[in-house]
Amino acid sequence: MLVLESPIPDKDDCLHPDLFMSKPEKPAPKHFAVNRQAHHLYHLLDRYEAGAELTGTEVKSVRDGKINLKDSYVDVKKGQAWLIDCHISPYTSGSYANHEPLRDRRLLLHRQELDKLSGKIQEKGFTLIPTLCYLKKNMIKFEIALAKGKKIYDHRETSRQRTIDREAQQDIHEHRRRHQ
């Protein structure tokens, strides 16, 4: 009787134990929209994760990437957080029951977070800004940030600091390239 060797080695004979003990890698979270302008116009202090109450056609449009967070903000009314002026384009294959693009959408937060945020935004100069829309465990989530508006001199200081950091990185890169 002829016994052929198995093409897959046994666990004990394996030179690479990673073949048998590898875990499936978690996929990177899918970002549907990023509010890049928020970093430029505001100092972002605290960040919170909030779920959203969306209709079916809104979910399909968001998954297609047809969402814009540019001019949107969050307001707390009657103990509930609302996402205002967030544009979600109508779903192209939707029927007569399609959604309004600029309707107010309720955000889902814990009661303690809502109480804390409503107290903070009562202070002068603070607001809540959505910075990111992403998918987590097959649910659409928003990252909202407690923000304080920047003054003109803050914009100048930020751009000056960015220029200094970029030049320092270029100098380090040139130095490493020359001395390899």
N, C-alpha and C positions, 0 to 999 in steps of 0.2 A: 504494500500500500504506500502510495506517494503522498507525503504531507507537504503542502506548499506553505511558505511563510506568508503571513498576512502583511499587506503593504503598510498597515498602520501598526506602529510599534506598541508594545505593552506599556502600561503606565510606569513600570519599574525600569524598563530598558530605554526609556525615552531620554534623549539628551536635552530636549527642550520641554521643561515641565509646563510652559505656558500654553502648549497645544491642548492640554487636558484641563487646565484650570483657568482658562480665560473667561472673563465675564463679558457679557455684551455691553458695549460702550453706550452710554447715554447720548442720544443725539443732542446737538446744541439747540437751545430754544430758538424757535422761529420768530423773528421780529417782523411784524406786519407794518409797523410804522414807528418812526423815531422822530421826536420833536427836537431837531437840532437847534432851532432858534431859541429854545428855552435856555440852553446853556449860555447863549450869547447875551440874552436880555435879563437873566435872573441869577441870583445866588441861590443855588439849590441846597437846602438845609437837610431836611429829613425826607426819606423816601418810604412809600407804603405800597403794598400790592393790593389791588382791588379787583374783584370780579365785576362783570357787567351784565345787566339784564337786557338781552338783545333778542330781536325777533329772528326767525329762520332765515329770511332773505338778508338781514344784516350780517349774520354769521357767515353766510356764503360770500358776501361781498368783502368782508374783512379777510377771509381766507384767500380771496383772490388778490389781496393787497390794495383794495380800493378804499383806503381810509386816510384821512388827513387830520393830524393833530395840531396843525400850525397855530390857529387862532383860538383854540379851545381852552377852557378852564373848568375848574370844579367848584361848585357852590354847595353849601350845606343849608338845606331848607327843611324845617320841621323835623329835624333829627334824621334826615336822609341826605346822602351825597348824590349830586346830579352832575353829569358830564354835559357841559353846555357848549354849543357851537362846534362840535366834532362832526366833520363831514364824512359820512359813509355813503358812497355812491350807490344808486339803486342797482339791484342785481339784474344783469342783462337778460337772464332767462326767467325773471320773475313775472308773475301774472298781475292781475288787477290788485292783488293784495300786497304789492310792493310797499316798502317803507318810505317815509319822508327822509331826505338826506340830512337835514339839520335838526331833527327832533332832539329833545332832551332825553338823556338815557340815565337810568338809575345805576349807581355804583354800589357794590356790596362790600361793606366793611364791618368790622366788629364794633359793637356799641362803644367800647372804651376808646377805640381809635377815632370814632366819630365825635365823641365828646371832646377829646383832646384837640382834634383838628378844628372843630367849631370854635373852641376857645382861642386857638392860635390865630385864626383868620380874622377874628374880631379886632386884633391888634393892628395898628396902623402900618401899612406897607407890606403885609403878608398876604399871600394868595396861594391857591393850590393849582398846580399845572400838571397835566398829563405829559409825561416824558417818553413813554414807551407803550406800545401795544404788542403783546406777544402771546404765544400759545404755551400752556403748561398743563400737562395731563389732559390733553384734548379739550381744554377750556380756554376761552379768550380772557386774558387778564390785562389790566392796565397798571403801569407803574405811575403813581402820582407823587409829586414832590411838593413839600412846603417850600415856598420860594419868596424871596425878597427882591424887589426890582433894583437893578443896577442904575447908578447915575452915569453921566457921560464920562466923568473922570475914571470910573470903574472900568468902562469899556476900554479906555486908553491904557489903563494899567494892565488889564488882561492881555491886550494885544502886545504891549511892550514885553510882558513876561513871557508870552508865547514866542516872540522873536528871540529873546535871550536864550530860552531853552532850546530852540531850533538851532541857533548858532553854536551853542555848546555841544549839542549832539553831532553837528557837522564837524566840529574840531576834533571830537573824540574819534569819530569815524576816520577822518584824515590821518590822525596820529596812529591809529591801529593799522591802517592800510600801509603807511610808510614803514612801520617797524615790524612787519611780519617776516 
